[in-house]
């Protein structure tokens, strides 16, 4: 298979619009257009989750080939090459999401548990029926235009992501990644505690009892990011929560995150998201209005509680 970088969905030339948040379709509908073979490709920004209940095939994930023997789930983070060969009776759905558009708790689950492509056998998973029901509800809801559609889809995405994280735990523990995951969770809590005054790598390494080299290797192996990029990502996530759920001004949010210069914070936010903080807030408010969700802003900053 030839590798192709993709900014849109497989087989589509156009890039998804700035309002793109998630997409859902059956595996048959997409793969049947390409003789049931999805060539090697990667998405710079999209996270994809496949749930397969029928048929069979092969998954090509980051240089390795794994047999698809349903029921299985496949999780592919942004930036990793992947491709598929399916039988003509393939049954399942594929959900494509922008991780940054998901609630912070769901983003954290994806980052901690699915930092590289993984195929999860689900035959003995005790919550298998609940997981399938979640994907079926996402698929049904995606086709509607009813009030609250986006909120319901986001809720189901949170449920299936949590269940998939549970299904992935035995794999992580079986490969010795359990300790690394625990240390990474401690690092995330330290970053959250010092979000107003981000520390240097030396500080976090000392707190975790690691060398700086070991810490950087740990962060990259678990998240695929450098420590600096991980901290920046967390700052953006908190800024986005502030912009959606509080009435705080951009200047207040910048100060709460330790930015002395609001103009620098604006440039930082735009570099990470492609939009200014104000533009991002307005876009999210429009989305909430279009989906029928009611926005109830808090009266004070979330960051105020950390002071």
C-alpha positions in Angstrom: 0.0 0.0 0.0 1.2 3.5 -0.8 1.2 6.0 2.1 -0.8 9.3 1.6 -1.1 12.1 4.0 -4.7 13.3 4.4 -6.3 16.4 5.9 -9.8 15.1 5.1 -11.6 11.8 5.3 -10.2 8.9 3.2 -10.9 9.3 -0.5 -12.0 12.9 -0.2 -10.0 15.7 -1.7 -11.6 18.5 0.3 -10.4 19.5 3.8 -13.1 19.5 6.5 -14.4 22.9 7.4 -13.4 24.8 10.6 -16.8 23.7 12.1 -15.9 20.0 11.8 -16.1 18.2 15.1 -17.0 14.6 14.4 -18.1 12.3 11.6 -19.7 8.8 11.7 -20.4 6.3 8.9 -20.5 2.6 8.4 -17.4 0.7 7.3 -19.3 -0.8 4.4 -20.3 2.6 3.0 -16.7 4.0 2.8 -14.8 0.8 2.0 -17.2 -0.4 -0.7 -16.2 2.7 -2.8 -12.6 1.4 -2.8 -13.1 -2.3 -3.3 -13.0 -2.9 0.4 -9.3 -1.7 0.7 -8.4 1.5 2.5 -4.9 2.4 1.4 -2.2 3.4 3.9 -2.7 7.0 4.9 -2.6 9.3 8.0 -4.5 12.2 9.3 -2.7 15.2 10.8 -5.5 16.2 13.2 -8.2 13.5 13.3 -8.6 10.7 15.9 -10.4 7.6 14.5 -12.2 4.8 16.3 -13.5 1.8 14.6 -16.0 -0.7 16.1 -16.3 -3.9 14.1 -18.9 -6.6 14.8 -19.1 -8.6 11.6 -16.9 -9.8 8.7 -13.1 -10.0 8.9 -10.0 -8.4 7.5 -6.6 -7.0 8.2 -5.5 -3.7 9.9 -2.2 -2.1 8.9 -1.3 0.0 11.9 2.0 2.0 12.1 4.0 -0.6 10.2 2.4 -3.8 11.6 -0.4 -6.0 10.3 -3.1 -7.4 12.7 -5.9 -9.7 11.9 -9.5 -8.4 12.4 -11.6 -11.1 14.1 -14.8 -9.4 15.5 -15.8 -8.1 17.8 -12.9 -5.7 17.9 -12.2 -2.0 18.3 -9.4 -0.1 16.6 -8.2 3.3 17.9 -5.9 5.4 15.7 -4.5 8.7 17.1 -3.6 11.6 14.8 -0.4 11.4 12.8 -0.1 7.6 12.6 -0.3 5.7 9.3 -3.0 3.1 8.9 -4.9 1.1 6.3 -7.4 -1.7 6.1 -8.5 -4.7 4.0 -12.1 -5.8 4.7 -14.2 -8.7 3.6 -17.3 -7.8 1.6 -19.6 -8.6 4.6 -17.8 -6.1 6.9 -20.1 -4.8 9.7 -19.2 -1.9 11.8 -18.8 1.9 12.1 -16.0 4.4 12.1 -16.1 7.6 14.2 -13.7 10.4 13.3 -13.2 13.2 15.8 -11.1 16.3 16.4 -9.7 15.6 19.8 -9.5 19.3 20.7 -13.3 19.5 20.3 -13.9 16.9 22.9 -14.4 17.5 26.6 -11.1 17.7 28.5 -11.8 14.5 30.4 -12.2 12.5 27.2 -9.1 14.1 25.7 -7.1 13.0 28.7 -8.4 9.4 28.4 -7.4 9.3 24.7 -4.0 10.7 25.5 -3.2 8.4 28.4 -4.5 5.2 26.9 -4.3 5.5 23.1 -1.0 7.3 22.3 -0.4 4.9 19.4 -2.6 2.8 17.2 -4.1 -0.3 18.9 -6.5 -3.1 18.0 -8.6 -4.3 21.0 -10.2 -7.8 20.9 -13.5 -7.6 22.6 -14.8 -11.2 22.6 -14.3 -11.5 26.4 -14.8 -7.9 27.3 -17.6 -7.8 30.0 -19.0 -4.5 28.8 -19.1 -5.5 25.1 -22.9 -5.0 24.7 -22.8 -1.6 26.3 -19.9 -0.6 24.1 -21.7 -1.7 20.9 -24.9 0.1 22.1 -22.8 3.3 22.5 -21.5 3.1 18.9 -24.9 2.3 17.6 -26.4 5.3 19.3 -23.7 7.6 18.0 -24.4 6.3 14.5 -28.2 6.8 14.8 -27.8 10.3 16.4 -25.3 11.4 13.8 -28.0 11.0 11.1 -30.5 13.2 12.9 -30.8 16.9 13.1 -32.7 17.0 16.3 -32.2 19.4 19.2 -29.3 18.3 21.4 -27.7 16.1 18.8 -24.1 17.2 19.4 -24.5 17.0 23.2 -25.8 13.4 23.0 -23.0 12.4 20.6 -20.4 13.9 22.9 -22.0 12.0 25.9 -21.9 8.7 24.0 -18.3 9.4 22.9 -17.3 9.9 26.5 -18.9 6.5 27.4 -17.3 4.5 24.6 -13.9 6.1 25.2 -14.1 5.2 28.9 -15.1 1.6 28.1 -12.3 1.3 25.5 -9.8 2.6 28.1 -11.0 -0.2 30.4 -10.6 -2.7 27.6 -7.1 -1.5 26.9 -5.8 -1.8 30.5 -4.9 -5.5 30.3 -2.8 -4.8 27.2 -1.0 -2.0 28.9 -0.3 -4.0 32.0 0.7 -7.0 30.0 3.4 -5.1 28.1 4.9 -3.4 31.2 3.4 0.0 30.4 1.5 0.1 33.7 4.3 1.8 35.7 4.8 4.3 32.9 1.1 5.1 32.8 1.1 5.7 36.6 4.1 8.0 36.4 2.5 9.9 33.5 -0.7 10.3 35.5 1.3 11.8 38.4 3.0 14.1 35.9 -0.4 15.3 34.6 -1.5 16.1 38.2 1.7 18.1 38.8 1.2 20.0 35.6 -2.3 20.8 36.6 -1.2 21.9 40.1 1.4 24.3 38.6 -0.6 25.4 35.6 -0.3 29.1 36.7 3.4 28.8 36.9 4.7 26.0 34.6 8.0 24.6 35.8 11.0 23.4 34.0 11.7 19.7 33.2 14.2 19.5 36.1 11.4 20.3 38.6 9.0 17.6 37.3 11.8 15.0 37.0 12.8 15.6 40.6 9.2 15.2 41.8 8.9 11.9 40.0 12.3 10.7 41.0 13.6 10.5 37.5 16.4 12.0 35.4 15.4 14.6 32.9 16.3 12.3 30.1 14.1 9.5 31.5 11.3 11.9 32.0 11.4 13.2 28.4 11.6 9.6 27.2 8.6 8.7 29.3 6.5 11.6 28.1 7.2 11.0 24.5 6.6 7.2 24.7 3.2 7.7 26.4 1.9 10.8 24.7 4.0 11.2 21.6 4.7 14.8 22.7 7.6 16.6 24.3 7.1 17.8 27.8 6.9 21.4 26.6 4.2 20.5 24.1 2.3 18.5 26.7 2.2 21.5 29.0 1.2 23.8 26.2 -1.6 21.3 25.3 -2.9 21.4 28.8 -2.8 25.2 29.0 -4.9 25.3 25.8 -7.4 22.8 27.2 -7.9 24.9 30.3 -8.2 28.1 28.3 -10.9 26.5 26.2 -12.8 25.4 29.2 -12.6 29.0 30.6 -13.7 30.4 27.3 -16.8 28.2 27.0 -17.9 27.9 30.6 -17.0 31.2 32.3 -17.6 34.9 31.7 -13.8 35.6 32.2 -12.2 38.1 29.8 -9.3 36.9 27.6 -7.0 39.0 29.7 -8.2 37.3 32.9 -7.7 33.9 31.4 -4.2 34.8 30.2 -3.3 36.0 33.7 -4.8 32.9 35.3 -2.5 30.8 33.1 0.6 32.7 34.0 0.8 34.9 30.9 1.9 38.4 31.8 1.3 39.7 28.3 -2.2 39.1 26.9 -1.0 39.8 23.4 1.5 36.9 23.8 -1.3 34.7 25.0 -3.3 35.6 22.0 -0.5 34.6 19.7 0.1 31.4 21.6 -3.6 30.4 21.5 -3.8 31.1 17.7 -0.6 29.1 17.0 -2.1 26.1 18.8 -5.7 26.3 17.6 -5.6 28.4 14.4 -8.0 31.0 16.0 -7.8 33.8 18.4 -9.3 33.2 21.9 -12.2 35.6 21.1 -12.8 34.0 17.7 -12.7 30.5 19.2 -15.2 31.5 21.9 -17.6 33.0 19.4 -17.4 29.9 17.2 -18.1 27.6 20.1 -21.1 29.7 21.2 -22.5 29.5 17.6 -22.1 25.7 17.7 -23.9 25.4 21.0 -26.7 27.5 19.7 -27.0 25.5 16.5 -27.1 22.2 18.4 -29.8 23.5 20.8 -27.5 23.3 23.8 -28.1 25.8 26.5 -25.0 27.7 27.5 -24.9 28.6 31.2 -21.6 30.4 31.9 -20.2 30.4 35.4 -19.9 33.7 37.2 -16.2 33.3 38.1 -13.1 31.8 36.6 -12.3 28.1 37.1 -8.7 29.2 37.6 -9.7 31.3 40.6 -10.1 28.1 42.6 -6.4 27.3 42.1 -5.1 30.5 43.5 
